[in-house]
Amino acid sequence: LELMERNRGKISLEVSEKDKDICEKLFHLIPDSHLTSRERDTNFKNSYKSCAFSNNQLAFRQELIDFGFPTENKTLTASIPSQNYSASDFWRGVIDGDGSLGFTAKGVPFLSLVTKSENLKQEYCKFLLDNFGIEKKINRNTRDNVYNITVFSEDALAISKMLYENASIYL
């Protein structure tokens, strides 16, 4: 809270250089933003190149908070926005950040979401049921204590189509 009162802080997103178009789109959409690039050695790759979008405007941060964006670690507190929102845009962002889509080794399409948040798990299962008639009964896995919500085949294709077909920003 003190950081907000003193107008300190920022919102940032860092992605691989190959995905820099996402940061560039945000940069052009959100006034007073910044783009930076860097190269560094990480625990998974030497000379890793990345691009980062950032915005330190209080009004922008406050708008995100007003929509329910968590100010603390989102791992356990993530939830749907507290105001009206686009479900397809929101869930596309969640899948881009904490999910995956692709094909199994046998070529079956899949879409999955991994989360520790009880709220996010409940809301995503509600989204699947309300929009696609998919009922999921999910328990936390024993290894990581997370929910791994996965759909396959035609269900994965239908959800992907809804989330990505007319999207302008996605990973």
C-alpha positions in Angstrom: 0.0 0.0 0.0 2.8 2.4 0.8 4.2 1.9 -2.7 0.9 2.9 -4.2 0.6 6.0 -1.9 4.1 7.1 -3.0 3.5 6.2 -6.6 6.2 3.5 -6.7 5.9 0.2 -8.5 5.4 -1.1 -12.0 3.6 -3.7 -14.0 6.0 -5.7 -16.2 6.0 -8.7 -18.5 9.2 -10.3 -19.7 9.1 -12.9 -22.6 11.5 -14.6 -24.9 12.9 -12.4 -27.7 10.9 -14.7 -30.1 7.7 -13.5 -28.5 8.6 -9.8 -28.4 5.6 -9.0 -30.7 3.4 -9.4 -27.6 5.3 -6.8 -25.7 5.3 -4.5 -28.7 1.5 -4.9 -29.0 1.1 -3.9 -25.3 3.4 -1.0 -25.8 1.3 0.4 -28.6 -2.0 -0.2 -26.8 -1.1 1.2 -23.3 0.1 4.8 -23.1 3.3 5.7 -21.2 4.8 2.2 -21.5 8.3 1.1 -22.0 10.1 -1.6 -23.9 13.5 -3.1 -23.0 15.6 -6.0 -24.2 18.4 -7.9 -22.5 20.6 -10.9 -22.9 21.7 -12.9 -19.9 22.8 -16.4 -18.8 20.0 -18.3 -17.0 19.7 -21.7 -15.4 18.3 -23.1 -18.6 20.1 -21.3 -21.3 23.3 -19.2 -21.9 22.8 -15.9 -23.8 19.1 -16.0 -23.3 17.5 -13.0 -25.1 14.3 -11.4 -23.7 12.0 -8.5 -24.2 10.1 -6.7 -21.5 7.1 -4.5 -21.4 6.6 -2.2 -18.4 4.4 0.6 -17.2 4.8 2.4 -13.9 1.8 4.8 -14.2 -0.3 4.7 -11.0 -3.5 5.1 -12.9 -2.8 1.9 -15.0 -1.8 -0.1 -11.9 -4.9 1.1 -10.1 -7.1 0.1 -12.9 -5.7 -3.4 -12.9 -6.2 -3.6 -9.1 -9.8 -2.3 -9.5 -10.4 -5.3 -11.8 -9.1 -7.7 -9.2 -5.5 -8.1 -10.3 -3.7 -9.5 -7.2 -1.1 -7.2 -5.6 0.5 -10.1 -3.7 1.7 -13.5 -5.0 -1.0 -14.7 -7.4 -0.2 -18.4 -6.9 -2.9 -18.9 -4.3 -5.0 -15.7 -4.7 -5.6 -15.7 -8.4 -9.3 -15.3 -9.4 -11.5 -13.9 -12.1 -11.8 -10.1 -12.4 -14.1 -8.4 -9.9 -15.9 -6.4 -12.6 -17.4 -7.2 -16.0 -14.8 -8.7 -18.3 -14.4 -10.7 -21.5 -14.3 -14.3 -20.5 -12.4 -15.3 -23.7 -9.8 -12.6 -23.3 -9.3 -13.4 -19.6 -9.0 -17.2 -20.0 -6.8 -16.8 -23.0 -4.4 -14.8 -20.8 -4.6 -17.4 -18.0 -3.9 -20.2 -20.5 -1.0 -18.3 -22.0 0.5 -17.7 -18.6 -0.2 -20.9 -16.7 -1.4 -23.4 -19.3 -0.5 -25.0 -22.5 -2.0 -26.3 -25.7 -0.6 -28.7 -28.2 -0.7 -32.3 -29.3 0.0 -35.4 -27.3 2.6 -37.9 -28.6 -0.2 -39.7 -30.3 -1.3 -36.5 -32.0 -4.4 -35.8 -29.9 -5.1 -32.1 -29.3 -5.0 -30.9 -25.7 -5.4 -27.7 -23.7 -4.4 -27.6 -20.0 -4.3 -25.2 -17.1 -2.2 -25.6 -14.0 -3.0 -23.6 -10.9 -2.7 -23.7 -7.1 -5.6 -21.2 -6.8 -8.8 -22.8 -5.5 -10.7 -19.8 -6.8 -9.2 -20.0 -10.3 -9.8 -23.8 -10.5 -13.5 -23.4 -9.5 -14.0 -20.5 -12.0 -12.3 -22.3 -14.8 -14.4 -25.4 -14.2 -17.5 -23.2 -14.2 -16.3 -21.6 -17.5 -15.9 -25.1 -19.1 -19.3 -26.3 -17.9 -21.2 -23.1 -18.8 -19.7 -22.7 -22.3 -18.9 -26.2 -23.4 -20.9 -28.6 -21.2 -17.6 -30.0 -19.9 -17.8 -31.1 -16.3 -14.5 -31.6 -14.5 -14.0 -33.0 -11.1 -10.4 -32.1 -10.3 -8.2 -32.9 -7.2 -4.8 -31.5 -6.5 -1.9 -33.7 -7.7 0.2 -35.3 -5.0 3.6 -34.2 -6.4 3.1 -30.4 -6.6 -0.2 -29.9 -4.8 -1.6 -28.1 -7.9 -4.7 -28.6 -10.1 -3.9 -29.8 -13.6 -7.1 -29.3 -15.6 -6.8 -30.8 -19.1 -9.2 -31.3 -21.9 -8.6 -33.3 -25.1 -9.7 -33.8 -28.7 -12.8 -31.9 -29.9 -13.2 -30.2 -26.5 -9.7 -28.8 -26.7 -10.3 -27.6 -30.3 -13.6 -25.9 -29.4 -12.1 -24.1 -26.4 -9.0 -23.0 -28.4 -11.2 -21.7 -31.2 -13.2 -19.6 -28.7 -10.1 -18.3 -27.0 -7.8 -17.6 -30.0 -9.8 -17.3 -33.2 -10.4 -13.5 -33.1 -7.7 -12.6 -30.6 -5.2 -9.8 -31.3 -2.9 -10.5 -28.3 -1.8 -13.9 -27.3 1.3 -15.9 -26.6 
